[in-house]
Amino acid sequence: MSALRRIAILLLLLVPVQGLGHELRPSVLTMVETAPGVFDVRLKVSVVGPLRVRLSVAFPEQCEVMGAPNVSVSAAAEVRAYTIDCGGALGQERIAIHGLRGTFNDVLVRVEREGGAVQSARVLPEAPWFDLAAAPTQLGVFATYTALGTQHILLGLDHLLFVLALLVLIRSVRALVATVTAFTVAHSITLALSAIGLASAPQAFVEVLVALSIVFVAVEIVKGERGEVGQAILPPSAVAFGFGLLHGLGFGGALKEIGLPAGEIPLALLAFNVGVGLGKLAIVARAL
């Protein structure tokens, strides 16, 4: 069976996993409590595809918007910032996101209480609401960012193609494990450095290099099918490590756009990496 046919079969097998994919660009709702029941609200609605999603937040009845919202619009997102006064401390109230149901968008929620407690949640179109937690826990942060990491690898066609190309190129199980491990370690390094601001590169430039990494592996596959010697001088694990550094910058750029919860950055980074790892395992298992 030709390499092209094998890749086509792998992509068809993975269609149910990938679903109706979109890039990792969730909308973000941030609520910062400045006094009991008073919150500075910022809703960033990302543009997904050609259409702009119109979202609004439905707070409990006792909450009132103070003044006119400050609205800014760009090609990538619409940001609406305002302050609400709920007339006293809020308990375990339900907050809904209107306009989310039936879309391909999701909303990452971060609520910072006056006492310093932070709640994270991920609101999906099929259940467009979240409940304020009486005592936010680190488990919520971990679950939210693990889900985001898994979503990014499963819905990111560039990372998906790179992993599939490695599966086609490498025939030895031991070499495949070493190569995927090297790729994971490398992207974990640059993901962390990029997310905390210690490493950066223009996102468009990174995306071009990520695409070229897929082309490079594809060329190696074709040369192998023809019985020719490939261009790679280093072993596959070393090549995957180098390309993993590039992919990590791509992950980091996406994570930087989402934002990291203040005070929980190491936990969120760990959770996002765990999610990416789980997504890759799902891809490899399904393909094999």
Order of alpha helices (4+ residues) and beta strands (2+ residues): alpha-beta-beta-beta-beta-beta-beta-beta-beta-beta-alpha-alpha-alpha-alpha-alpha-alpha
